[in-house]
Amino acid sequence: MKKISVLVVDDSALIRKLLSEIINNQPDMEVIGVAADPLAAREMIRARNPDVLTLDVEMPKMDGIDFLEKLMRLRPMPVVMVSTLTERGSDVTFRALELGAVDFVSKPKLDIVSGLKEYSSEIANKIRIAKSARFKRHLPLSVTKSATADAVLPVMLNHISSTEKLIIVGASTGGTEAIKEFLMHMPPDSPGILVTQHMPEGFTKSFAHRMNSLCKISVVEAEGGERILPGHAYIAPGHSHLLLKRSGANYMTELNHGEPVSRHRPSVDVLFRSAANFAGKNAIGVILTGMGKDGAAGMLEMHRAGAYNFAQDEASCVVFGMPKEAIAAGGVNEVVSLKDMARCVLTKLSNMGSHGNRI
């Protein structure tokens, strides 16, 4: 089997060396070149035609974001960004995802050597996903035995009679752009929205702030204990599961720092389980692009509790993993393209008699 060829672009000789060691230690990939700046990288791309590029943000001669923008316009290819976990860095990372980068890896602030080595599995997996995603040749999903939503909360259907509707969203790889596309079409009087996106702690607040600046609705990082209001979206923080709860007649947010579910905290399965427990037929579920199967079991529980569920179609997904698994599990009512998702959800809500209106 041909190995995934990777070009490492970073102005730090130490980072280039560490990334090269991590990649070359994988049986299915190899580094075919390293570059200290985008101009050198451009020549190596022409000469060696790598499958995947790892790209730093701040570099001499040309900023990594400027290079990415030119690259995606002239020679699109799979890119995994390497970013420092800072407020400024996270904003830059989201810009990179908007331009077409498949995913990102957070550089540790301290002790870069041991920090990057701890991330070796994550780095390798994101390179594999990038290679698969951009060329639509999906690798078989790696399924390992892991905890289910039972580790965080049991099934306990508690549907107090209510007409208040909610939209419950889950996503992973490629999800930041998919969520943006979805939320930007939500009107100010849309039902409350809960969102779990697989994202490291430190990025979710910046992501919520960015969405808030672009959308007609208010978007915040969930803090727990908030009353869920129409025209508001609540993003799961990177350190905790986001759950839906009831307090009397009101829907509320809750944060839970329990063990990872499907290898993730926050987990889509946990959010969907809580929606099945407390919202039932008042919920509309949406599962977007992502690697793996997180959300499939929870969406089926939502479906059985009376929710109406949408999945993003394969053609518009960066990775058709999570939607595919949810469809296969039998919890999806409709499969639609990303560009039609908001319209279809709002049309369904209008037919249900909710606050949502047609676009």
C-alpha positions in Angstrom: 0.0 0.0 0.0 1.3 3.4 -1.0 2.2 5.5 2.1 0.6 8.9 2.6 3.2 11.5 1.6 3.5 14.5 3.9 5.2 17.9 3.5 5.9 19.6 6.8 6.0 23.4 6.7 7.2 25.2 9.9 9.7 27.9 10.6 10.9 26.0 13.7 13.6 23.4 13.1 12.6 21.7 16.3 8.9 21.4 15.2 10.0 20.2 11.8 12.1 17.5 13.4 9.4 16.4 15.9 6.6 16.3 13.3 8.9 14.3 11.0 9.7 11.8 13.7 6.0 11.4 14.6 4.9 11.0 10.9 7.7 8.6 9.9 7.0 6.4 12.9 3.6 5.6 11.4 3.4 2.6 9.2 1.2 4.2 6.6 2.8 7.6 6.1 6.1 9.3 5.5 7.6 12.8 5.3 8.8 13.5 1.8 10.1 17.0 2.6 10.3 19.8 5.1 10.2 23.6 4.5 10.9 26.5 6.7 8.7 29.0 4.8 5.9 29.0 2.3 8.1 30.0 -0.7 10.3 26.9 -0.2 7.1 24.8 0.4 5.7 26.0 -2.9 8.7 24.6 -4.8 8.5 21.3 -2.9 4.8 21.0 -3.7 5.5 21.4 -7.4 8.4 19.0 -7.4 7.1 16.3 -5.0 3.3 16.5 -5.1 2.6 15.5 -1.5 -0.7 14.0 -0.4 -1.0 16.2 2.7 0.6 19.4 4.0 1.1 20.4 7.6 1.2 24.1 7.8 2.3 26.6 10.5 0.6 29.9 10.8 3.3 32.5 11.6 6.3 32.1 9.3 8.8 34.4 7.5 8.5 35.6 3.9 4.7 34.8 3.8 2.1 34.3 6.5 0.7 30.8 6.6 -2.9 32.1 6.1 -1.9 34.1 3.0 -0.1 31.0 1.6 -3.1 28.8 2.4 -5.5 31.2 0.6 -3.3 31.1 -2.5 -2.7 27.4 -2.3 -6.5 26.6 -2.1 -7.1 28.9 -5.1 -4.3 27.6 -7.4 -3.6 24.1 -6.2 -6.1 22.7 -3.7 -4.8 20.0 -1.4 -5.4 18.5 2.1 -3.9 20.8 4.8 -3.7 20.3 8.5 -2.9 23.5 10.3 -0.5 23.7 13.3 -1.5 26.5 15.7 -0.6 27.7 19.1 -3.5 27.5 21.6 -4.0 31.3 22.2 -7.0 33.5 21.7 -5.3 35.1 18.7 -4.2 31.8 17.4 -7.7 30.3 17.6 -9.1 33.1 15.5 -6.4 32.5 12.9 -7.2 28.8 13.0 -10.9 29.4 12.2 -9.9 31.6 9.3 -7.7 28.7 8.0 -10.7 26.3 8.3 -12.8 28.8 6.4 -10.2 28.9 3.6 -10.3 25.1 3.3 -7.9 23.5 5.8 -9.3 20.2 6.9 -8.3 20.3 10.5 -5.8 21.7 13.0 -3.5 20.5 15.7 -2.8 22.7 18.7 0.9 23.3 19.5 1.5 23.1 23.3 2.5 26.3 25.0 5.0 24.7 27.2 7.4 21.8 26.8 6.8 21.4 23.1 8.9 18.2 22.8 6.8 16.1 25.2 3.7 17.9 24.3 3.8 17.1 20.6 4.8 13.5 21.3 1.7 13.2 23.5 -0.3 14.4 20.4 1.4 11.9 18.1 -1.7 9.7 17.7 -3.9 12.8 17.1 -1.6 14.2 14.6 -1.4 11.0 12.6 -5.1 10.5 12.7 -5.8 14.0 11.4 -3.4 13.5 8.6 -5.2 10.3 7.6 -8.5 12.1 7.8 -7.2 14.9 5.7 -6.0 12.6 3.0 -9.3 10.8 3.0 -11.6 13.8 3.2 -10.3 15.9 0.4 -10.1 13.1 -2.1 -13.4 11.5 -1.0 -11.7 8.2 -0.5 -12.8 7.4 3.0 -10.7 5.1 5.2 -12.6 2.4 7.1 -13.7 3.9 10.4 -11.7 2.7 13.3 -14.1 1.6 16.0 -12.8 0.8 19.4 -14.7 -0.3 22.5 -15.6 2.9 24.4 -18.0 4.3 26.9 -21.6 5.2 25.9 -23.7 8.0 27.1 -24.6 5.7 30.0 -21.3 6.8 31.6 -22.7 10.3 31.9 -26.5 10.0 32.3 -29.1 7.2 32.1 -32.1 7.1 29.8 -34.9 8.7 31.7 -37.6 10.1 29.4 -39.1 13.1 31.1 -41.3 14.9 28.6 -43.2 17.7 30.4 -45.9 18.9 28.1 -44.5 21.9 26.1 -44.7 23.6 22.7 -41.2 25.1 22.9 -39.0 23.6 20.2 -35.2 23.1 20.2 -32.6 22.4 17.6 -29.8 20.0 18.7 -26.7 19.9 16.5 -23.6 17.6 16.5 -20.5 17.8 14.3 -16.8 16.9 14.2 -14.2 17.2 11.4 -15.2 20.0 9.0 -17.9 21.0 11.5 -16.8 24.5 12.2 -17.6 25.6 8.7 -20.8 23.4 8.5 -22.1 24.9 11.7 -21.3 28.4 10.5 -23.3 27.8 7.3 -26.2 26.4 9.3 -26.3 29.1 12.0 -25.9 32.0 9.6 -29.3 31.1 8.1 -31.1 31.0 11.5 -33.5 33.9 12.0 -33.5 36.0 15.2 -36.7 34.2 16.3 -35.4 30.7 15.8 -35.8 28.1 18.6 -32.9 27.7 21.0 -30.0 25.7 19.6 -27.5 23.5 21.4 -24.3 22.6 19.6 -21.6 20.0 20.3 -18.6 20.3 18.1 -15.5 18.2 18.8 -13.0 20.9 19.6 -10.2 21.4 22.1 -10.7 23.5 25.3 -9.6 27.0 24.6 -11.0 27.1 21.0 -14.7 26.9 21.8 -15.1 30.3 23.3 -13.4 31.9 20.4 -15.5 29.9 18.0 -18.7 31.0 19.7 -17.5 34.6 19.6 -16.8 34.3 15.9 -20.2 32.8 15.2 -21.9 35.5 17.2 -20.2 38.2 15.1 -21.5 36.6 11.9 -25.0 35.4 12.8 -28.4 37.0 13.3 -28.9 35.0 16.5 -26.8 35.3 19.6 -24.1 32.6 19.9 -22.3 31.9 23.2 -20.1 29.2 24.8 -22.4 27.4 27.3 -21.6 28.0 30.9 -24.2 25.7 32.4 -27.3 26.8 34.2 -28.5 29.1 31.4 -32.2 29.2 30.4 -32.3 28.2 26.7 -33.8 31.2 24.9 -35.1 31.6 21.4 -32.7 33.2 19.0 -29.7 31.9 21.0 -27.2 29.1 20.3 -25.1 27.5 23.0 -21.8 25.9 22.0 -20.4 23.0 24.2 -17.1 24.1 25.9 -14.1 22.0 25.0 -13.7 20.7 28.6 -17.3 19.4 29.3 -20.2 17.5 27.9 -23.2 19.8 27.1 -26.6 18.5 28.3 -30.2 19.7 28.1 -32.2 19.7 31.3 -35.6 20.9 32.5 -36.3 23.2 35.4 -40.0 23.5 35.8 -41.3 24.6 32.4 -37.9 25.9 31.2 -35.2 24.2 29.2 -31.8 24.7 30.7 -28.1 24.0 29.9 -26.0 21.7 32.1 -22.3 21.0 31.9 -20.8 17.6 32.9 -17.2 16.7 33.2 -17.7 13.0 33.1 -15.5 10.6 31.2 -15.2 10.9 27.4 -17.9 9.1 25.4 -16.9 7.7 22.0 -13.5 9.1 22.9 -14.9 12.6 23.1 -15.7 15.2 25.7 -17.9 17.0 24.7 -19.7 14.1 23.1 -22.6 14.4 20.6 -24.1 11.1 22.0 -24.4 12.7 25.4 -26.1 15.9 24.1 -28.5 13.8 21.9 -29.3 11.5 24.9 -30.2 14.5 27.0 -32.4 15.8 24.2 -34.2 12.4 24.0 -34.7 12.5 27.8 -36.1 16.0 28.2 -37.3 17.3 24.8 -38.6 14.3 22.8 -40.9 15.4 20.0 -40.1 19.0 20.7 -36.5 18.5 19.4 -35.1 18.6 15.9 -31.7 16.8 15.6 -29.0 17.7 13.1 -25.9 15.7 12.5 -23.2 17.2 10.4 -19.8 16.2 8.9 -17.4 14.3 11.1 -15.2 11.3 11.5 -16.3 8.3 13.6 -19.7 7.4 15.0 -20.3 9.8 17.9 -24.0 10.8 17.8 -25.4 7.8 15.9 -26.7 6.0 19.1 -27.9 9.3 20.6 -29.8 10.3 17.4 -31.5 7.0 17.3 -32.6 7.6 20.9 -33.9 11.0 19.9 -35.8 9.5 17.0 -37.4 6.9 19.3 -38.4 9.7 21.7 -40.3 11.5 18.9 -37.7 13.9 17.6 -37.3 14.6 13.8 -33.7 14.3 12.6 -31.6 15.5 9.7 -28.2 14.3 8.5 -25.9 16.1 6.1 -25.4 14.3 2.8 -22.2 12.7 1.7 -21.6 15.1 -1.2 -21.4 18.2 1.1 -19.5 16.5 4.0 -15.8 16.9 4.6 -16.0 13.4 6.1 -19.1 11.3 5.8 -18.6 9.4 9.0 -20.9 10.6 11.7 -23.9 11.2 9.4 -23.3 7.8 7.6 -23.3 6.0 11.0 -26.5 7.8 12.2 -28.3 7.0 8.9 -27.2 3.3 9.2 -28.5 3.2 12.8 -31.9 4.2 11.7 -32.3 7.5 13.6 -32.4 9.9 10.6 -35.6 11.1 8.9 -34.1 13.2 6.1 -30.7 13.4 4.4 -30.0 16.9 2.9 -27.1 18.9 1.6 -25.5 21.5 3.8 -26.7 24.4 1.7 -30.3 23.2 2.2 -30.0 22.2 5.9 -31.2 25.4 7.5 -34.1 25.8 5.1 -35.3 22.2 5.6 -35.0 22.5 9.4 -36.9 25.8 9.5 -39.6 24.4 7.1 -40.1 21.4 9.4 -40.3 23.7 12.4 -42.9 25.9 10.7 -45.0 22.8 10.0 -44.7 21.9 13.6 -46.0 25.3 14.6 -42.8 26.5 16.2 -41.3 30.0 16.3 -39.1 29.1 13.3 -39.9 30.7 10.0 -39.1 29.8 6.4 -36.0 31.4 5.0 
